[in-house]
Amino acid sequence: MAQLEYRDADELPATLRKRVFRDQDEQRWRVTALVIRRDPVSDKEVSRTAFLRRADSSGGREWEIALDTLYETAEVDR
């Protein structure tokens, strides 16, 4: 079974914690947590999943996305 490592916003690097992503609908999102999945035998990182929350005060739901996919599909707002 894979090992999971959880990092909340306070534990994220500042470059990721402060970054705002903009999706195709011009909605702005921030990464609020990151889950790193590691292979139990080699302890090598297998994947990273980002948990996102709206960056503005409109609220909305949270969602999760593979970190690589986030960088490939969303524009960095700042």
N, CA, C and O atoms as a Maestro MAE file, in Angstrom:
{
 s_m_m2io_version
 :::
 2.0.0
}

f_m_ct {
 s_m_title
 :::
 protein
 m_atom[312] {
  # First column is atom index #
  i_m_mmod_type
  r_m_x_coord
  r_m_y_coord
  r_m_z_coord
  i_m_residue_number
  s_m_chain_name
  s_m_pdb_residue_name
  s_m_pdb_atom_name
  i_m_atomic_number
  :::
  1 25 0.841 -1.175 0.000 1 A "MET " " N  " 7
  2 3 0.000 0.000 0.000 1 A "MET " " CA " 6
  3 2 0.894 1.250 0.000 1 A "MET " " C  " 6
  4 15 1.911 1.295 0.693 1 A "MET " " O  " 8
  5 25 0.507 2.245 -0.774 2 A "ALA " " N  " 7
  6 3 1.285 3.476 -0.877 2 A "ALA " " CA " 6
  7 2 1.251 4.254 0.435 2 A "ALA " " C  " 6
  8 15 0.275 4.205 1.184 2 A "ALA " " O  " 8
  9 25 2.322 4.960 0.688 3 A "GLN " " N  " 7
  10 3 2.384 5.826 1.858 3 A "GLN " " CA " 6
  11 2 1.942 7.223 1.441 3 A "GLN " " C  " 6
  12 15 2.301 7.700 0.364 3 A "GLN " " O  " 8
  13 25 1.169 7.870 2.292 4 A "LEU " " N  " 7
  14 3 0.681 9.211 2.004 4 A "LEU " " CA " 6
  15 2 1.290 10.206 2.973 4 A "LEU " " C  " 6
  16 15 1.375 9.958 4.176 4 A "LEU " " O  " 8
  17 25 1.705 11.322 2.432 5 A "GLU " " N  " 7
  18 3 2.263 12.408 3.239 5 A "GLU " " CA " 6
  19 2 1.383 13.631 2.994 5 A "GLU " " C  " 6
  20 15 1.191 14.040 1.849 5 A "GLU " " O  " 8
  21 25 0.856 14.205 4.049 6 A "TYR " " N  " 7
  22 3 -0.049 15.345 3.934 6 A "TYR " " CA " 6
  23 2 0.656 16.633 4.339 6 A "TYR " " C  " 6
  24 15 1.345 16.676 5.358 6 A "TYR " " O  " 8
  25 25 0.482 17.683 3.539 7 A "ARG " " N  " 7
  26 3 1.016 19.001 3.885 7 A "ARG " " CA " 6
  27 2 -0.101 20.027 3.745 7 A "ARG " " C  " 6
  28 15 -0.691 20.171 2.674 7 A "ARG " " O  " 8
  29 25 -0.383 20.728 4.817 8 A "ASP " " N  " 7
  30 3 -1.396 21.784 4.708 8 A "ASP " " CA " 6
  31 2 -0.723 23.079 4.265 8 A "ASP " " C  " 6
  32 15 0.492 23.118 4.070 8 A "ASP " " O  " 8
  33 25 -1.507 24.130 4.107 9 A "ALA " " N  " 7
  34 3 -1.016 25.383 3.523 9 A "ALA " " CA " 6
  35 2 0.201 25.936 4.263 9 A "ALA " " C  " 6
  36 15 1.109 26.479 3.633 9 A "ALA " " O  " 8
  37 25 0.231 25.807 5.572 10 A "ASP " " N  " 7
  38 3 1.356 26.338 6.349 10 A "ASP " " CA " 6
  39 2 2.669 25.606 6.064 10 A "ASP " " C  " 6
  40 15 3.750 26.160 6.265 10 A "ASP " " O  " 8
  41 25 2.572 24.375 5.600 11 A "GLU " " N  " 7
  42 3 3.761 23.568 5.350 11 A "GLU " " CA " 6
  43 2 4.224 23.602 3.893 11 A "GLU " " C  " 6
  44 15 5.258 23.025 3.556 11 A "GLU " " O  " 8
  45 25 3.467 24.272 3.035 12 A "LEU " " N  " 7
  46 3 3.819 24.342 1.614 12 A "LEU " " CA " 6
  47 2 4.913 25.369 1.385 12 A "LEU " " C  " 6
  48 15 5.021 26.334 2.143 12 A "LEU " " O  " 8
  49 25 5.727 25.180 0.354 13 A "PRO " " N  " 7
  50 3 6.701 26.214 0.014 13 A "PRO " " CA " 6
  51 2 5.975 27.511 -0.327 13 A "PRO " " C  " 6
  52 15 4.877 27.478 -0.882 13 A "PRO " " O  " 8
  53 25 6.569 28.635 -0.005 14 A "ALA " " N  " 7
  54 3 5.929 29.934 -0.237 14 A "ALA " " CA " 6
  55 2 5.551 30.129 -1.703 14 A "ALA " " C  " 6
  56 15 4.528 30.743 -2.005 14 A "ALA " " O  " 8
  57 25 6.367 29.612 -2.605 15 A "THR " " N  " 7
  58 3 6.069 29.777 -4.033 15 A "THR " " CA " 6
  59 2 4.759 29.110 -4.420 15 A "THR " " C  " 6
  60 15 4.049 29.611 -5.293 15 A "THR " " O  " 8
  61 25 4.428 28.007 -3.797 16 A "LEU " " N  " 7
  62 3 3.170 27.323 -4.078 16 A "LEU " " CA " 6
  63 2 2.037 27.887 -3.232 16 A "LEU " " C  " 6
  64 15 0.917 28.040 -3.719 16 A "LEU " " O  " 8
  65 25 2.314 28.192 -1.989 17 A "ARG " " N  " 7
  66 3 1.289 28.704 -1.072 17 A "ARG " " CA " 6
  67 2 0.723 30.049 -1.534 17 A "ARG " " C  " 6
  68 15 -0.472 30.302 -1.381 17 A "ARG " " O  " 8
  69 25 1.567 30.906 -2.094 18 A "LYS " " N  " 7
  70 3 1.139 32.244 -2.500 18 A "LYS " " CA " 6
  71 2 0.658 32.315 -3.941 18 A "LYS " " C  " 6
  72 15 0.072 33.318 -4.348 18 A "LYS " " O  " 8
  73 25 0.893 31.285 -4.701 19 A "ARG " " N  " 7
  74 3 0.541 31.280 -6.117 19 A "ARG " " CA " 6
  75 2 -0.973 31.166 -6.307 19 A "ARG " " C  " 6
  76 15 -1.640 30.410 -5.601 19 A "ARG " " O  " 8
  77 25 -1.500 31.914 -7.258 20 A "VAL " " N  " 7
  78 3 -2.918 31.851 -7.604 20 A "VAL " " CA " 6
  79 2 -3.013 31.306 -9.028 20 A "VAL " " C  " 6
  80 15 -2.328 31.774 -9.938 20 A "VAL " " O  " 8
  81 25 -3.878 30.304 -9.196 21 A "PHE " " N  " 7
  82 3 -4.087 29.696 -10.511 21 A "PHE " " CA " 6
  83 2 -5.423 30.163 -11.069 21 A "PHE " " C  " 6
  84 15 -6.394 30.303 -10.326 21 A "PHE " " O  " 8
  85 25 -5.474 30.402 -12.362 22 A "ARG " " N  " 7
  86 3 -6.708 30.828 -13.019 22 A "ARG " " CA " 6
  87 2 -7.115 29.737 -14.011 22 A "ARG " " C  " 6
  88 15 -6.317 29.311 -14.846 22 A "ARG " " O  " 8
  89 25 -8.372 29.291 -13.904 23 A "ASP " " N  " 7
  90 3 -8.847 28.240 -14.803 23 A "ASP " " CA " 6
  91 2 -9.463 28.854 -16.069 23 A "ASP " " C  " 6
  92 15 -9.433 30.070 -16.263 23 A "ASP " " O  " 8
  93 25 -10.018 27.991 -16.918 24 A "GLN " " N  " 7
  94 3 -10.580 28.433 -18.196 24 A "GLN " " CA " 6
  95 2 -11.774 29.368 -18.018 24 A "GLN " " C  " 6
  96 15 -12.087 30.143 -18.921 24 A "GLN " " O  " 8
  97 25 -12.437 29.308 -16.880 25 A "ASP " " N  " 7
  98 3 -13.595 30.164 -16.602 25 A "ASP " " CA " 6
  99 2 -13.206 31.440 -15.870 25 A "ASP " " C  " 6
  100 15 -14.061 32.172 -15.374 25 A "ASP " " O  " 8
  101 25 -11.896 31.696 -15.810 26 A "GLU " " N  " 7
  102 3 -11.351 32.885 -15.141 26 A "GLU " " CA " 6
  103 2 -11.559 32.870 -13.620 26 A "GLU " " C  " 6
  104 15 -11.450 33.913 -12.975 26 A "GLU " " O  " 8
  105 25 -11.853 31.716 -13.052 27 A "GLN " " N  " 7
  106 3 -11.936 31.604 -11.602 27 A "GLN " " CA " 6
  107 2 -10.528 31.447 -11.058 27 A "GLN " " C  " 6
  108 15 -9.681 30.809 -11.684 27 A "GLN " " O  " 8
  109 25 -10.280 32.023 -9.901 28 A "ARG " " N  " 7
  110 3 -8.950 32.012 -9.288 28 A "ARG " " CA " 6
  111 2 -8.936 31.041 -8.107 28 A "ARG " " C  " 6
  112 15 -9.869 31.014 -7.304 28 A "ARG " " O  " 8
  113 25 -7.873 30.247 -8.011 29 A "TRP " " N  " 7
  114 3 -7.759 29.190 -7.012 29 A "TRP " " CA " 6
  115 2 -6.402 29.239 -6.327 29 A "TRP " " C  " 6
  116 15 -5.400 29.640 -6.919 29 A "TRP " " O  " 8
  117 25 -6.394 28.818 -5.055 30 A "ARG " " N  " 7
  118 3 -5.155 28.655 -4.285 30 A "ARG " " CA " 6
  119 2 -5.053 27.205 -3.813 30 A "ARG " " C  " 6
  120 15 -6.058 26.543 -3.552 30 A "ARG " " O  " 8
  121 25 -3.818 26.736 -3.714 31 A "VAL " " N  " 7
  122 3 -3.573 25.405 -3.168 31 A "VAL " " CA " 6
  123 2 -3.662 25.510 -1.644 31 A "VAL " " C  " 6
  124 15 -2.966 26.315 -1.025 31 A "VAL " " O  " 8
  125 25 -4.524 24.689 -1.055 32 A "THR " " N  " 7
  126 3 -4.693 24.717 0.401 32 A "THR " " CA " 6
  127 2 -4.035 23.528 1.090 32 A "THR " " C  " 6
  128 15 -3.782 23.564 2.294 32 A "THR " " O  " 8
  129 25 -3.761 22.484 0.329 33 A "ALA " " N  " 7
  130 3 -3.105 21.300 0.890 33 A "ALA " " CA " 6
  131 2 -2.520 20.482 -0.249 33 A "ALA " " C  " 6
  132 15 -2.899 20.631 -1.410 33 A "ALA " " O  " 8
  133 25 -1.603 19.630 0.110 34 A "LEU " " N  " 7
  134 3 -0.947 18.781 -0.871 34 A "LEU " " CA " 6
  135 2 -0.784 17.395 -0.264 34 A "LEU " " C  " 6
  136 15 -0.356 17.256 0.881 34 A "LEU " " O  " 8
  137 25 -1.127 16.374 -1.038 35 A "VAL " " N  " 7
  138 3 -0.913 14.995 -0.604 35 A "VAL " " CA " 6
  139 2 0.113 14.376 -1.536 35 A "VAL " " C  " 6
  140 15 -0.061 14.356 -2.754 35 A "VAL " " O  " 8
  141 25 1.177 13.874 -0.943 36 A "ILE " " N  " 7
  142 3 2.254 13.239 -1.700 36 A "ILE " " CA " 6
  143 2 2.146 11.737 -1.487 36 A "ILE " " C  " 6
  144 15 2.134 11.260 -0.352 36 A "ILE " " O  " 8
  145 25 2.069 11.010 -2.564 37 A "ARG " " N  " 7
  146 3 1.966 9.553 -2.501 37 A "ARG " " CA " 6
  147 2 3.346 8.968 -2.797 37 A "ARG " " C  " 6
  148 15 3.972 9.318 -3.797 37 A "ARG " " O  " 8
  149 25 3.816 8.078 -1.925 38 A "ARG " " N  " 7
  150 3 5.146 7.468 -2.072 38 A "ARG " " CA " 6
  151 2 5.034 5.955 -2.195 38 A "ARG " " C  " 6
  152 15 4.155 5.327 -1.606 38 A "ARG " " O  " 8
  153 25 5.940 5.395 -2.967 39 A "ASP " " N  " 7
  154 3 6.024 3.952 -3.097 39 A "ASP " " CA " 6
  155 2 6.527 3.393 -1.765 39 A "ASP " " C  " 6
  156 15 7.524 3.887 -1.239 39 A "ASP " " O  " 8
  157 25 5.865 2.379 -1.208 40 A "PRO " " N  " 7
  158 3 6.263 1.872 0.110 40 A "PRO " " CA " 6
  159 2 7.604 1.152 0.117 40 A "PRO " " C  " 6
  160 15 8.241 1.060 1.166 40 A "PRO " " O  " 8
  161 25 8.037 0.650 -1.003 41 A "VAL " " N  " 7
  162 3 9.295 -0.085 -1.049 41 A "VAL " " CA " 6
  163 2 10.471 0.856 -1.256 41 A "VAL " " C  " 6
  164 15 11.440 0.819 -0.498 41 A "VAL " " O  " 8
  165 25 10.388 1.701 -2.281 42 A "SER " " N  " 7
  166 3 11.516 2.575 -2.610 42 A "SER " " CA " 6
  167 2 11.442 3.934 -1.916 42 A "SER " " C  " 6
  168 15 12.438 4.656 -1.865 42 A "SER " " O  " 8
  169 25 10.289 4.283 -1.390 43 A "ASP " " N  " 7
  170 3 10.029 5.579 -0.765 43 A "ASP " " CA " 6
  171 2 10.130 6.733 -1.774 43 A "ASP " " C  " 6
  172 15 10.246 7.895 -1.383 43 A "ASP " " O  " 8
  173 25 10.087 6.410 -3.063 44 A "LYS " " N  " 7
  174 3 10.115 7.449 -4.097 44 A "LYS " " CA " 6
  175 2 8.720 8.039 -4.271 44 A "LYS " " C  " 6
  176 15 7.708 7.355 -4.121 44 A "LYS " " O  " 8
  177 25 8.703 9.317 -4.590 45 A "GLU " " N  " 7
  178 3 7.438 10.002 -4.821 45 A "GLU " " CA " 6
  179 2 6.776 9.452 -6.086 45 A "GLU " " C  " 6
  180 15 7.412 9.339 -7.134 45 A "GLU " " O  " 8
  181 25 5.490 9.114 -5.970 46 A "VAL " " N  " 7
  182 3 4.740 8.564 -7.090 46 A "VAL " " CA " 6
  183 2 3.842 9.644 -7.707 46 A "VAL " " C  " 6
  184 15 3.759 9.759 -8.929 46 A "VAL " " O  " 8
  185 25 3.177 10.429 -6.866 47 A "SER " " N  " 7
  186 3 2.291 11.472 -7.376 47 A "SER " " CA " 6
  187 2 2.061 12.539 -6.312 47 A "SER " " C  " 6
  188 15 2.331 12.338 -5.128 47 A "SER " " O  " 8
  189 25 1.551 13.681 -6.777 48 A "ARG " " N  " 7
  190 3 1.158 14.772 -5.877 48 A "ARG " " CA " 6
  191 2 -0.235 15.225 -6.257 48 A "ARG " " C  " 6
  192 15 -0.526 15.461 -7.430 48 A "ARG " " O  " 8
  193 25 -1.093 15.344 -5.260 49 A "THR " " N  " 7
  194 3 -2.447 15.826 -5.478 49 A "THR " " CA " 6
  195 2 -2.628 17.124 -4.711 49 A "THR " " C  " 6
  196 15 -2.378 17.189 -3.507 49 A "THR " " O  " 8
  197 25 -3.069 18.163 -5.424 50 A "ALA " " N  " 7
  198 3 -3.301 19.469 -4.802 50 A "ALA " " CA " 6
  199 2 -4.779 19.616 -4.480 50 A "ALA " " C  " 6
  200 15 -5.641 19.224 -5.267 50 A "ALA " " O  " 8
  201 25 -5.059 20.181 -3.326 51 A "PHE " " N  " 7
  202 3 -6.429 20.512 -2.946 51 A "PHE " " CA " 6
  203 2 -6.567 22.024 -3.072 51 A "PHE " " C  " 6
  204 15 -5.777 22.781 -2.508 51 A "PHE " " O  " 8
  205 25 -7.576 22.449 -3.814 52 A "LEU " " N  " 7
  206 3 -7.732 23.862 -4.149 52 A "LEU " " CA " 6
  207 2 -8.978 24.460 -3.523 52 A "LEU " " C  " 6
  208 15 -9.972 23.773 -3.286 52 A "LEU " " O  " 8
  209 25 -8.900 25.764 -3.260 53 A "ARG " " N  " 7
  210 3 -10.041 26.540 -2.766 53 A "ARG " " CA " 6
  211 2 -10.043 27.859 -3.524 53 A "ARG " " C  " 6
  212 15 -8.989 28.364 -3.911 53 A "ARG " " O  " 8
  213 25 -11.237 28.415 -3.736 54 A "ARG " " N  " 7
  214 3 -11.341 29.689 -4.448 54 A "ARG " " CA " 6
  215 2 -10.488 30.749 -3.763 54 A "ARG " " C  " 6
  216 15 -10.449 30.822 -2.535 54 A "ARG " " O  " 8
  217 25 -9.806 31.570 -4.557 55 A "ALA " " N  " 7
  218 3 -8.904 32.589 -4.030 55 A "ALA " " CA " 6
  219 2 -9.632 33.884 -3.707 55 A "ALA " " C  " 6
  220 15 -9.056 34.774 -3.082 55 A "ALA " " O  " 8
  221 25 -10.888 34.006 -4.122 56 A "ASP " " N  " 7
  222 3 -11.653 35.221 -3.809 56 A "ASP " " CA " 6
  223 2 -12.647 34.930 -2.691 56 A "ASP " " C  " 6
  224 15 -12.698 33.811 -2.182 56 A "ASP " " O  " 8
  225 25 -13.408 35.894 -2.320 57 A "SER " " N  " 7
  226 3 -14.316 35.739 -1.180 57 A "SER " " CA " 6
  227 2 -15.652 35.115 -1.550 57 A "SER " " C  " 6
  228 15 -16.539 35.036 -0.700 57 A "SER " " O  " 8
  229 25 -15.824 34.670 -2.785 58 A "SER " " N  " 7
  230 3 -17.111 34.122 -3.203 58 A "SER " " CA " 6
  231 2 -17.367 32.718 -2.673 58 A "SER " " C  " 6
  232 15 -18.460 32.175 -2.833 58 A "SER " " O  " 8
  233 25 -16.374 32.148 -2.054 59 A "GLY " " N  " 7
  234 3 -16.560 30.812 -1.486 59 A "GLY " " CA " 6
  235 2 -16.481 29.752 -2.566 59 A "GLY " " C  " 6
  236 15 -15.535 29.729 -3.353 59 A "GLY " " O  " 8
  237 25 -17.455 28.888 -2.608 60 A "GLY " " N  " 7
  238 3 -17.433 27.811 -3.589 60 A "GLY " " CA " 6
  239 2 -16.830 26.563 -3.000 60 A "GLY " " C  " 6
  240 15 -16.326 26.551 -1.877 60 A "GLY " " O  " 8
  241 25 -16.896 25.531 -3.777 61 A "ARG " " N  " 7
  242 3 -16.425 24.249 -3.253 61 A "ARG " " CA " 6
  243 2 -14.938 24.055 -3.469 61 A "ARG " " C  " 6
  244 15 -14.312 24.741 -4.277 61 A "ARG " " O  " 8
  245 25 -14.399 23.122 -2.743 62 A "GLU " " N  " 7
  246 3 -12.994 22.747 -2.915 62 A "GLU " " CA " 6
  247 2 -12.934 21.596 -3.918 62 A "GLU " " C  " 6
  248 15 -13.909 20.866 -4.099 62 A "GLU " " O  " 8
  249 25 -11.814 21.449 -4.548 63 A "TRP " " N  " 7
  250 3 -11.628 20.298 -5.417 63 A "TRP " " CA " 6
  251 2 -10.177 19.887 -5.427 63 A "TRP " " C  " 6
  252 15 -9.303 20.617 -4.960 63 A "TRP " " O  " 8
  253 25 -9.934 18.711 -5.964 64 A "GLU " " N  " 7
  254 3 -8.580 18.182 -5.984 64 A "GLU " " CA " 6
  255 2 -8.165 17.896 -7.423 64 A "GLU " " C  " 6
  256 15 -8.995 17.581 -8.276 64 A "GLU " " O  " 8
  257 25 -6.865 18.013 -7.672 65 A "ILE " " N  " 7
  258 3 -6.333 17.809 -9.009 65 A "ILE " " CA " 6
  259 2 -4.870 17.390 -8.873 65 A "ILE " " C  " 6
  260 15 -4.176 17.815 -7.950 65 A "ILE " " O  " 8
  261 25 -4.419 16.564 -9.792 66 A "ALA " " N  " 7
  262 3 -2.996 16.206 -9.798 66 A "ALA " " CA " 6
  263 2 -2.188 17.486 -10.019 66 A "ALA " " C  " 6
  264 15 -2.531 18.296 -10.881 66 A "ALA " " O  " 8
  265 25 -1.135 17.667 -9.259 67 A "LEU " " N  " 7
  266 3 -0.355 18.902 -9.334 67 A "LEU " " CA " 6
  267 2 0.202 19.127 -10.742 67 A "LEU " " C  " 6
  268 15 0.204 20.259 -11.227 67 A "LEU " " O  " 8
  269 25 0.666 18.083 -11.394 68 A "ASP " " N  " 7
  270 3 1.166 18.223 -12.764 68 A "ASP " " CA " 6
  271 2 0.066 18.715 -13.700 68 A "ASP " " C  " 6
  272 15 0.311 19.575 -14.545 68 A "ASP " " O  " 8
  273 25 -1.129 18.183 -13.558 69 A "THR " " N  " 7
  274 3 -2.259 18.602 -14.395 69 A "THR " " CA " 6
  275 2 -2.616 20.054 -14.123 69 A "THR " " C  " 6
  276 15 -2.948 20.796 -15.047 69 A "THR " " O  " 8
  277 25 -2.551 20.461 -12.869 70 A "LEU " " N  " 7
  278 3 -2.832 21.852 -12.526 70 A "LEU " " CA " 6
  279 2 -1.877 22.786 -13.272 70 A "LEU " " C  " 6
  280 15 -2.312 23.768 -13.873 70 A "LEU " " O  " 8
  281 25 -0.596 22.484 -13.236 71 A "TYR " " N  " 7
  282 3 0.378 23.321 -13.931 71 A "TYR " " CA " 6
  283 2 0.203 23.285 -15.448 71 A "TYR " " C  " 6
  284 15 0.492 24.270 -16.127 71 A "TYR " " O  " 8
  285 25 -0.265 22.169 -15.980 72 A "GLU " " N  " 7
  286 3 -0.460 22.041 -17.430 72 A "GLU " " CA " 6
  287 2 -1.715 22.759 -17.919 72 A "GLU " " C  " 6
  288 15 -1.734 23.250 -19.048 72 A "GLU " " O  " 8
  289 25 -2.756 22.830 -17.103 73 A "THR " " N  " 7
  290 3 -4.046 23.331 -17.591 73 A "THR " " CA " 6
  291 2 -4.441 24.710 -17.076 73 A "THR " " C  " 6
  292 15 -5.261 25.382 -17.702 73 A "THR " " O  " 8
  293 25 -3.887 25.141 -15.967 74 A "ALA " " N  " 7
  294 3 -4.275 26.441 -15.407 74 A "ALA " " CA " 6
  295 2 -3.152 27.449 -15.607 74 A "ALA " " C  " 6
  296 15 -1.974 27.094 -15.645 74 A "ALA " " O  " 8
  297 25 -3.537 28.698 -15.734 75 A "GLU " " N  " 7
  298 3 -2.553 29.763 -15.853 75 A "GLU " " CA " 6
  299 2 -2.216 30.280 -14.459 75 A "GLU " " C  " 6
  300 15 -3.080 30.360 -13.585 75 A "GLU " " O  " 8
  301 25 -0.953 30.628 -14.268 76 A "VAL " " N  " 7
  302 3 -0.537 31.206 -12.995 76 A "VAL " " CA " 6
  303 2 -0.903 32.675 -13.018 76 A "VAL " " C  " 6
  304 15 -0.458 33.421 -13.890 76 A "VAL " " O  " 8
  305 25 -1.714 33.089 -12.061 77 A "ASP " " N  " 7
  306 3 -2.188 34.475 -12.005 77 A "ASP " " CA " 6
  307 2 -1.142 35.379 -11.391 77 A "ASP " " C  " 6
  308 15 -0.943 36.506 -11.845 77 A "ASP " " O  " 8
  309 25 -0.476 34.894 -10.366 78 A "ARG " " N  " 7
  310 3 0.627 35.661 -9.749 78 A "ARG " " CA " 6
  311 2 1.485 34.757 -8.944 78 A "ARG " " C  " 6
  312 15 2.463 35.205 -8.346 78 A "ARG " " O  " 8
  :::
 }
 m_bond[311] {
  # First column is bond index #
  i_m_from
  i_m_to
  i_m_order
  :::
  1 1 2 1
  2 2 3 1
  3 3 4 2
  4 3 5 1
  5 5 6 1
  6 6 7 1
  7 7 8 2
  8 7 9 1
  9 9 10 1
  10 10 11 1
  11 11 12 2
  12 11 13 1
  13 13 14 1
  14 14 15 1
  15 15 16 2
  16 15 17 1
  17 17 18 1
  18 18 19 1
  19 19 20 2
  20 19 21 1
  21 21 22 1
  22 22 23 1
  23 23 24 2
  24 23 25 1
  25 25 26 1
  26 26 27 1
  27 27 28 2
  28 27 29 1
  29 29 30 1
  30 30 31 1
  31 31 32 2
  32 31 33 1
  33 33 34 1
  34 34 35 1
  35 35 36 2
  36 35 37 1
  37 37 38 1
  38 38 39 1
  39 39 40 2
  40 39 41 1
  41 41 42 1
  42 42 43 1
  43 43 44 2
  44 43 45 1
  45 45 46 1
  46 46 47 1
  47 47 48 2
  48 47 49 1
  49 49 50 1
  50 50 51 1
  51 51 52 2
  52 51 53 1
  53 53 54 1
  54 54 55 1
  55 55 56 2
  56 55 57 1
  57 57 58 1
  58 58 59 1
  59 59 60 2
  60 59 61 1
  61 61 62 1
  62 62 63 1
  63 63 64 2
  64 63 65 1
  65 65 66 1
  66 66 67 1
  67 67 68 2
  68 67 69 1
  69 69 70 1
  70 70 71 1
  71 71 72 2
  72 71 73 1
  73 73 74 1
  74 74 75 1
  75 75 76 2
  76 75 77 1
  77 77 78 1
  78 78 79 1
  79 79 80 2
  80 79 81 1
  81 81 82 1
  82 82 83 1
  83 83 84 2
  84 83 85 1
  85 85 86 1
  86 86 87 1
  87 87 88 2
  88 87 89 1
  89 89 90 1
  90 90 91 1
  91 91 92 2
  92 91 93 1
  93 93 94 1
  94 94 95 1
  95 95 96 2
  96 95 97 1
  97 97 98 1
  98 98 99 1
  99 99 100 2
  100 99 101 1
  101 101 102 1
  102 102 103 1
  103 103 104 2
  104 103 105 1
  105 105 106 1
  106 106 107 1
  107 107 108 2
  108 107 109 1
  109 109 110 1
  110 110 111 1
  111 111 112 2
  112 111 113 1
  113 113 114 1
  114 114 115 1
  115 115 116 2
  116 115 117 1
  117 117 118 1
  118 118 119 1
  119 119 120 2
  120 119 121 1
  121 121 122 1
  122 122 123 1
  123 123 124 2
  124 123 125 1
  125 125 126 1
  126 126 127 1
  127 127 128 2
  128 127 129 1
  129 129 130 1
  130 130 131 1
  131 131 132 2
  132 131 133 1
  133 133 134 1
  134 134 135 1
  135 135 136 2
  136 135 137 1
  137 137 138 1
  138 138 139 1
  139 139 140 2
  140 139 141 1
  141 141 142 1
  142 142 143 1
  143 143 144 2
  144 143 145 1
  145 145 146 1
  146 146 147 1
  147 147 148 2
  148 147 149 1
  149 149 150 1
  150 150 151 1
  151 151 152 2
  152 151 153 1
  153 153 154 1
  154 154 155 1
  155 155 156 2
  156 155 157 1
  157 157 158 1
  158 158 159 1
  159 159 160 2
  160 159 161 1
  161 161 162 1
  162 162 163 1
  163 163 164 2
  164 163 165 1
  165 165 166 1
  166 166 167 1
  167 167 168 2
  168 167 169 1
  169 169 170 1
  170 170 171 1
  171 171 172 2
  172 171 173 1
  173 173 174 1
  174 174 175 1
  175 175 176 2
  176 175 177 1
  177 177 178 1
  178 178 179 1
  179 179 180 2
  180 179 181 1
  181 181 182 1
  182 182 183 1
  183 183 184 2
  184 183 185 1
  185 185 186 1
  186 186 187 1
  187 187 188 2
  188 187 189 1
  189 189 190 1
  190 190 191 1
  191 191 192 2
  192 191 193 1
  193 193 194 1
  194 194 195 1
  195 195 196 2
  196 195 197 1
  197 197 198 1
  198 198 199 1
  199 199 200 2
  200 199 201 1
  201 201 202 1
  202 202 203 1
  203 203 204 2
  204 203 205 1
  205 205 206 1
  206 206 207 1
  207 207 208 2
  208 207 209 1
  209 209 210 1
  210 210 211 1
  211 211 212 2
  212 211 213 1
  213 213 214 1
  214 214 215 1
  215 215 216 2
  216 215 217 1
  217 217 218 1
  218 218 219 1
  219 219 220 2
  220 219 221 1
  221 221 222 1
  222 222 223 1
  223 223 224 2
  224 223 225 1
  225 225 226 1
  226 226 227 1
  227 227 228 2
  228 227 229 1
  229 229 230 1
  230 230 231 1
  231 231 232 2
  232 231 233 1
  233 233 234 1
  234 234 235 1
  235 235 236 2
  236 235 237 1
  237 237 238 1
  238 238 239 1
  239 239 240 2
  240 239 241 1
  241 241 242 1
  242 242 243 1
  243 243 244 2
  244 243 245 1
  245 245 246 1
  246 246 247 1
  247 247 248 2
  248 247 249 1
  249 249 250 1
  250 250 251 1
  251 251 252 2
  252 251 253 1
  253 253 254 1
  254 254 255 1
  255 255 256 2
  256 255 257 1
  257 257 258 1
  258 258 259 1
  259 259 260 2
  260 259 261 1
  261 261 262 1
  262 262 263 1
  263 263 264 2
  264 263 265 1
  265 265 266 1
  266 266 267 1
  267 267 268 2
  268 267 269 1
  269 269 270 1
  270 270 271 1
  271 271 272 2
  272 271 273 1
  273 273 274 1
  274 274 275 1
  275 275 276 2
  276 275 277 1
  277 277 278 1
  278 278 279 1
  279 279 280 2
  280 279 281 1
  281 281 282 1
  282 282 283 1
  283 283 284 2
  284 283 285 1
  285 285 286 1
  286 286 287 1
  287 287 288 2
  288 287 289 1
  289 289 290 1
  290 290 291 1
  291 291 292 2
  292 291 293 1
  293 293 294 1
  294 294 295 1
  295 295 296 2
  296 295 297 1
  297 297 298 1
  298 298 299 1
  299 299 300 2
  300 299 301 1
  301 301 302 1
  302 302 303 1
  303 303 304 2
  304 303 305 1
  305 305 306 1
  306 306 307 1
  307 307 308 2
  308 307 309 1
  309 309 310 1
  310 310 311 1
  311 311 312 2
  :::
 }
}
